[in-house]
Amino acid sequence: MGSKLSPLLAELFMSDFEGDLEKREKLFPRVWWRYVDDIFATVKERYLPQTLELLNSQHSSIKFTVEKEVDGKLPFLDLLISRKDDSTVKFGIYRKPTSTDRYITGDSNHFGAQKQAAFHSMAHRLFNIPMENSEFESEKERILLAANLNGYDEKFVYKILRKHERKRFRSNATTFKPEKEESQRVSLPFHPPLTNGIRKILSNHGLKVAYKSSNTLKDCLVSLKDKVPPEERSGIYEIPCEACPAVYIGQTRRKFKTRIKEHKNAVENNRSNESSVAAHASEFNHSIDWEKVKFKKCVRKASHLNAWESMYITTSERPLMNEDDAPIISPLFNLANKNV
């Protein structure tokens, strides 16, 4: 939804919208349950056109549409709500007609928890939605068929189902809930021969591992984005002197070419206070070798610039034009690998 504030602001807007409308209008539905932008409401059919017109007249940015029940059934989110003969309702699981039940397959190179995630979600829904026996068994059969379609055996599914069944039983038997232990997580690529050993070591220090999917053949062979040339990037750069071995190492949050242009203007106009490069050229009457300016490291995050600049300054084998010390002083930079 764009900004992280968007869901909160949308929720505040809709809450105010609903509260104001409920106070002023008699036609506001008696039953009105909303989840984000999906609403379940009960409206008498003869009042439906008026109610829809009323809702859409409140604000120019809000436009409601209606989906009516068909044969006493109405889908809402992932539920299928059905009206019974005694005017009560029953629940089932709703899937769109385009659903293919395709998930991460059993032979895929993913961590086990990632393969199980979709089936844990379906099992949680199975045991927590109040369904009648026929709907429950039908959904259970659908989960088994989905597992078979994606290359898993029944043992795989039944193990997950038993886990959620026991969890539901414990929840109904007591109001006490186990305290969750806070732990730090480390993200690693999924490569069992290497990361399994690392995982055991980290677990001894109270660190949990979250696996990232391994690179696919598509990732290795195909780039969906055009490459950005170095002069258009932000990062660390080096400007050498033509008359001596000194270099200037700097950082820029803006485009590399923009910052180099500023250094050139400062040198040409003898503005020593604006650039250490200009100060060096003026003090020693040296020329700057603009043809050998280097873009050393692309750094996308501004918060990482000081660290990278400090590393290149600390490990430079050439004398520096820089008038100031590195932003961060640490002997650890001497151990760093600049090719990371």
Secondary structure as GFF3:
##gff-version 3
##sequence-region A 1 340
A	DSSP	alpha_helix	6	24	.	.	.	ID=ss1
A	DSSP	beta_strand	31	35	.	.	.	ID=ss2
A	DSSP	beta_strand	38	42	.	.	.	ID=ss3
A	DSSP	three_ten_helix	45	47	.	.	.	ID=ss4
A	DSSP	alpha_helix	48	56	.	.	.	ID=ss5
A	DSSP	beta_strand	73	76	.	.	.	ID=ss6
A	DSSP	beta_strand	79	83	.	.	.	ID=ss7
A	DSSP	beta_strand	89	93	.	.	.	ID=ss8
A	DSSP	alpha_helix	112	128	.	.	.	ID=ss9
A	DSSP	alpha_helix	133	149	.	.	.	ID=ss10
A	DSSP	alpha_helix	154	173	.	.	.	ID=ss11
A	DSSP	beta_strand	184	189	.	.	.	ID=ss12
A	DSSP	alpha_helix	192	203	.	.	.	ID=ss13
A	DSSP	beta_strand	207	212	.	.	.	ID=ss14
A	DSSP	alpha_helix	217	221	.	.	.	ID=ss15
A	DSSP	three_ten_helix	230	232	.	.	.	ID=ss16
A	DSSP	beta_strand	235	240	.	.	.	ID=ss17
A	DSSP	beta_strand	247	252	.	.	.	ID=ss18
A	DSSP	alpha_helix	256	268	.	.	.	ID=ss19
A	DSSP	three_ten_helix	272	274	.	.	.	ID=ss20
A	DSSP	alpha_helix	276	284	.	.	.	ID=ss21
A	DSSP	three_ten_helix	290	292	.	.	.	ID=ss22
A	DSSP	beta_strand	294	298	.	.	.	ID=ss23
A	DSSP	three_ten_helix	302	304	.	.	.	ID=ss24
A	DSSP	alpha_helix	305	314	.	.	.	ID=ss25
A	DSSP	three_ten_helix	331	335	.	.	.	ID=ss26
###
